[in-house]
Amino acid sequence: RRGFVQAGAQNILMTLWPIEDERNAQFIIEFYAAALKSGEAPLALAKAQRQWLVKLRGEKGLAEACKIAGPFLLSFQGRNW
């Protein structure tokens, strides 16, 4: 995070641990669609995570759902979006 901020990044979406590329891509697409629609990145992230948790909880159980949808964090240094 620090390196991105020093390089000039104002907002950073990151994960706490590695996740599968295909699932990550699907999640990011849903996040960006919601963020562009609402203009509020934090709310879009919460919405995308909530949807994924509900969907994956039924398919894979709560622990796996949290492992896949839970590691995303949004860090702000500048404007909201």
Backbone as JSON Lines, residues from 0, in Angstrom:
{"i":0,"aa":"R","n":[0.82,-1.17,0.0],"ca":[0.0,0.0,0.0],"c":[0.87,1.25,0.0]}
{"i":1,"aa":"R","n":[1.85,1.26,0.83],"ca":[2.71,2.43,0.97],"c":[3.37,2.8,-0.35]}
{"i":2,"aa":"G","n":[3.87,1.81,-1.09],"ca":[4.51,2.06,-2.37],"c":[3.57,2.68,-3.38]}
{"i":3,"aa":"F","n":[2.32,2.21,-3.41],"ca":[1.34,2.79,-4.33],"c":[1.04,4.24,-3.96]}
{"i":4,"aa":"V","n":[0.91,4.51,-2.67],"ca":[0.65,5.88,-2.21],"c":[1.83,6.78,-2.57]}
{"i":5,"aa":"Q","n":[3.04,6.31,-2.34],"ca":[4.22,7.1,-2.68],"c":[4.33,7.35,-4.18]}
{"i":6,"aa":"A","n":[3.79,6.42,-4.97],"ca":[3.81,6.58,-6.42],"c":[2.68,7.5,-6.92]}
{"i":7,"aa":"G","n":[1.8,7.91,-6.0],"ca":[0.76,8.86,-6.37],"c":[-0.66,8.31,-6.43]}
{"i":8,"aa":"A","n":[-0.83,7.04,-6.14],"ca":[-2.19,6.48,-6.15],"c":[-2.99,7.07,-5.0]}
{"i":9,"aa":"Q","n":[-4.22,7.49,-5.29],"ca":[-5.07,8.06,-4.26],"c":[-6.0,7.03,-3.64]}
{"i":10,"aa":"N","n":[-6.49,6.11,-4.44],"ca":[-7.41,5.08,-3.96],"c":[-6.9,3.72,-4.39]}
{"i":11,"aa":"I","n":[-6.93,2.77,-3.47],"ca":[-6.37,1.44,-3.74],"c":[-7.36,0.37,-3.29]}
{"i":12,"aa":"L","n":[-7.69,-0.54,-4.19],"ca":[-8.48,-1.72,-3.85],"c":[-7.49,-2.86,-3.76]}
{"i":13,"aa":"M","n":[-7.41,-3.5,-2.6],"ca":[-6.42,-4.55,-2.4],"c":[-7.06,-5.73,-1.66]}
{"i":14,"aa":"T","n":[-6.34,-6.84,-1.63],"ca":[-6.8,-8.01,-0.89],"c":[-5.81,-8.35,0.21]}
{"i":15,"aa":"L","n":[-6.33,-8.97,1.24],"ca":[-5.48,-9.35,2.37],"c":[-4.74,-10.66,2.12]}
{"i":16,"aa":"W","n":[-5.27,-11.48,1.22],"ca":[-4.62,-12.72,0.87],"c":[-4.93,-13.04,-0.59]}
{"i":17,"aa":"P","n":[-4.14,-13.92,-1.21],"ca":[-4.36,-14.26,-2.62],"c":[-5.69,-14.97,-2.82]}
{"i":18,"aa":"I","n":[-6.34,-14.66,-3.94],"ca":[-7.55,-15.38,-4.32],"c":[-7.44,-15.79,-5.78]}
{"i":19,"aa":"E","n":[-8.23,-16.74,-6.16],"ca":[-8.21,-17.29,-7.52],"c":[-8.48,-16.2,-8.56]}
{"i":20,"aa":"D","n":[-7.69,-16.18,-9.62],"ca":[-7.8,-15.12,-10.64],"c":[-9.19,-15.01,-11.25]}
{"i":21,"aa":"E","n":[-9.8,-16.13,-11.59],"ca":[-11.11,-16.09,-12.24],"c":[-12.16,-15.47,-11.32]}
{"i":22,"aa":"R","n":[-12.17,-15.89,-10.07],"ca":[-13.13,-15.32,-9.11],"c":[-12.82,-13.84,-8.87]}
{"i":23,"aa":"N","n":[-11.55,-13.51,-8.77],"ca":[-11.15,-12.13,-8.57],"c":[-11.65,-11.25,-9.71]}
{"i":24,"aa":"A","n":[-11.49,-11.72,-10.93],"ca":[-11.95,-10.96,-12.1],"c":[-13.46,-10.76,-12.05]}
{"i":25,"aa":"Q","n":[-14.2,-11.78,-11.71],"ca":[-15.66,-11.66,-11.62],"c":[-16.06,-10.66,-10.55]}
{"i":26,"aa":"F","n":[-15.39,-10.73,-9.41],"ca":[-15.69,-9.82,-8.31],"c":[-15.39,-8.38,-8.71]}
{"i":27,"aa":"I","n":[-14.25,-8.15,-9.32],"ca":[-13.85,-6.79,-9.71],"c":[-14.82,-6.22,-10.73]}
{"i":28,"aa":"I","n":[-15.28,-7.03,-11.67],"ca":[-16.26,-6.56,-12.65],"c":[-17.54,-6.09,-11.95]}
{"i":29,"aa":"E","n":[-18.01,-6.88,-11.0],"ca":[-19.22,-6.5,-10.27],"c":[-18.99,-5.25,-9.41]}
{"i":30,"aa":"F","n":[-17.82,-5.16,-8.8],"ca":[-17.49,-3.99,-7.98],"c":[-17.48,-2.72,-8.84]}
{"i":31,"aa":"Y","n":[-16.75,-2.76,-9.95],"ca":[-16.66,-1.57,-10.8],"c":[-18.0,-1.18,-11.4]}
{"i":32,"aa":"A","n":[-18.81,-2.15,-11.78],"ca":[-20.14,-1.85,-12.31],"c":[-20.97,-1.1,-11.26]}
{"i":33,"aa":"A","n":[-20.94,-1.58,-10.03],"ca":[-21.68,-0.93,-8.95],"c":[-21.09,0.44,-8.61]}
{"i":34,"aa":"A","n":[-19.77,0.55,-8.64],"ca":[-19.12,1.83,-8.31],"c":[-19.41,2.89,-9.37]}
{"i":35,"aa":"L","n":[-19.38,2.49,-10.62],"ca":[-19.66,3.45,-11.69],"c":[-21.13,3.87,-11.66]}
{"i":36,"aa":"K","n":[-22.0,2.95,-11.31],"ca":[-23.44,3.26,-11.24],"c":[-23.77,4.2,-10.08]}
{"i":37,"aa":"S","n":[-23.17,3.94,-8.92],"ca":[-23.5,4.73,-7.72],"c":[-22.58,5.93,-7.5]}
{"i":38,"aa":"G","n":[-21.35,5.83,-8.0],"ca":[-20.37,6.88,-7.74],"c":[-19.76,6.81,-6.35]}
{"i":39,"aa":"E","n":[-20.08,5.77,-5.62],"ca":[-19.59,5.59,-4.24],"c":[-18.86,4.26,-4.12]}
{"i":40,"aa":"A","n":[-17.56,4.31,-4.22],"ca":[-16.76,3.08,-4.18],"c":[-16.94,2.28,-2.89]}
{"i":41,"aa":"P","n":[-16.94,2.91,-1.7],"ca":[-17.11,2.11,-0.48],"c":[-18.44,1.36,-0.44]}
{"i":42,"aa":"L","n":[-19.51,2.03,-0.86],"ca":[-20.82,1.37,-0.88],"c":[-20.86,0.27,-1.93]}
{"i":43,"aa":"A","n":[-20.2,0.5,-3.06],"ca":[-20.14,-0.51,-4.11],"c":[-19.39,-1.75,-3.63]}
{"i":44,"aa":"L","n":[-18.31,-1.54,-2.9],"ca":[-17.55,-2.68,-2.37],"c":[-18.4,-3.46,-1.37]}
{"i":45,"aa":"A","n":[-19.07,-2.76,-0.48],"ca":[-19.93,-3.43,0.52],"c":[-21.04,-4.21,-0.18]}
{"i":46,"aa":"K","n":[-21.63,-3.62,-1.22],"ca":[-22.7,-4.3,-1.95],"c":[-22.18,-5.55,-2.66]}
{"i":47,"aa":"A","n":[-21.05,-5.42,-3.34],"ca":[-20.48,-6.57,-4.05],"c":[-20.1,-7.68,-3.07]}
{"i":48,"aa":"Q","n":[-19.49,-7.33,-1.95],"ca":[-19.11,-8.34,-0.96],"c":[-20.35,-9.02,-0.38]}
{"i":49,"aa":"R","n":[-21.37,-8.25,-0.08],"ca":[-22.6,-8.82,0.48],"c":[-23.22,-9.81,-0.52]}
{"i":50,"aa":"Q","n":[-23.31,-9.42,-1.79],"ca":[-23.88,-10.3,-2.81],"c":[-23.08,-11.59,-2.94]}
{"i":51,"aa":"W","n":[-21.76,-11.45,-2.95],"ca":[-20.92,-12.64,-3.07],"c":[-21.02,-13.53,-1.83]}
{"i":52,"aa":"L","n":[-21.09,-12.94,-0.67],"ca":[-21.22,-13.74,0.55],"c":[-22.51,-14.55,0.54]}
{"i":53,"aa":"V","n":[-23.6,-13.91,0.16],"ca":[-24.89,-14.6,0.11],"c":[-24.84,-15.73,-0.91]}
{"i":54,"aa":"K","n":[-24.34,-15.44,-2.12],"ca":[-24.28,-16.43,-3.19],"c":[-23.38,-17.61,-2.81]}
{"i":55,"aa":"L","n":[-22.18,-17.31,-2.35],"ca":[-21.22,-18.36,-2.05],"c":[-21.56,-19.14,-0.79]}
{"i":56,"aa":"R","n":[-22.24,-18.5,0.15],"ca":[-22.62,-19.2,1.38],"c":[-23.51,-20.39,1.05]}
{"i":57,"aa":"G","n":[-24.43,-20.19,0.11],"ca":[-25.3,-21.29,-0.29],"c":[-24.58,-22.36,-1.08]}
{"i":58,"aa":"E","n":[-23.6,-21.96,-1.86],"ca":[-22.87,-22.9,-2.71],"c":[-21.76,-23.65,-1.97]}
{"i":59,"aa":"K","n":[-21.0,-22.93,-1.14],"ca":[-19.77,-23.5,-0.57],"c":[-19.69,-23.46,0.95]}
{"i":60,"aa":"G","n":[-20.65,-22.84,1.6],"ca":[-20.61,-22.71,3.05],"c":[-20.03,-21.37,3.47]}
{"i":61,"aa":"L","n":[-20.25,-21.0,4.71],"ca":[-19.87,-19.69,5.21],"c":[-18.36,-19.45,5.21]}
{"i":62,"aa":"A","n":[-17.58,-20.42,5.65],"ca":[-16.13,-20.23,5.74],"c":[-15.51,-19.96,4.37]}
{"i":63,"aa":"E","n":[-15.91,-20.73,3.38],"ca":[-15.37,-20.54,2.02],"c":[-15.86,-19.22,1.43]}
{"i":64,"aa":"A","n":[-17.1,-18.85,1.7],"ca":[-17.64,-17.58,1.22],"c":[-16.84,-16.41,1.77]}
{"i":65,"aa":"C","n":[-16.53,-16.45,3.05],"ca":[-15.72,-15.39,3.68],"c":[-14.31,-15.36,3.11]}
{"i":66,"aa":"K","n":[-13.77,-16.52,2.84],"ca":[-12.41,-16.61,2.29],"c":[-12.32,-15.97,0.91]}
{"i":67,"aa":"I","n":[-13.39,-16.09,0.11],"ca":[-13.39,-15.57,-1.25],"c":[-13.81,-14.11,-1.31]}
{"i":68,"aa":"A","n":[-14.85,-13.73,-0.59],"ca":[-15.41,-12.37,-0.69],"c":[-14.87,-11.42,0.37]}
{"i":69,"aa":"G","n":[-14.24,-11.94,1.38],"ca":[-13.85,-11.11,2.52],"c":[-12.54,-10.35,2.45]}
{"i":70,"aa":"P","n":[-11.57,-10.73,1.62],"ca":[-10.26,-10.11,1.75],"c":[-10.1,-8.73,1.11]}
{"i":71,"aa":"F","n":[-11.14,-8.2,0.48],"ca":[-11.01,-6.93,-0.23],"c":[-11.08,-5.74,0.72]}
{"i":72,"aa":"L","n":[-10.15,-4.81,0.54],"ca":[-10.09,-3.57,1.31],"c":[-9.96,-2.39,0.36]}
{"i":73,"aa":"L","n":[-10.55,-1.28,0.72],"ca":[-10.46,-0.07,-0.07],"c":[-9.77,0.98,0.78]}
{"i":74,"aa":"S","n":[-8.68,1.55,0.27],"ca":[-7.91,2.56,0.98],"c":[-8.01,3.88,0.23]}
{"i":75,"aa":"F","n":[-8.32,4.95,0.96],"ca":[-8.48,6.27,0.34],"c":[-7.41,7.24,0.81]}
{"i":76,"aa":"Q","n":[-6.81,7.94,-0.13],"ca":[-5.87,8.99,0.18],"c":[-6.33,10.33,-0.39]}
{"i":77,"aa":"G","n":[-7.24,10.25,-1.34],"ca":[-7.71,11.45,-2.03],"c":[-9.22,11.48,-2.07]}
{"i":78,"aa":"R","n":[-9.73,11.89,-3.23],"ca":[-11.18,11.98,-3.37],"c":[-11.79,10.58,-3.33]}
{"i":79,"aa":"N","n":[-13.08,10.55,-3.06],"ca":[-13.8,9.3,-2.85],"c":[-13.72,8.37,-4.04]}
{"i":80,"aa":"W","n":[-13.87,8.86,-5.25],"ca":[-13.88,7.95,-6.39],"c":[-13.39,8.58,-7.62]}
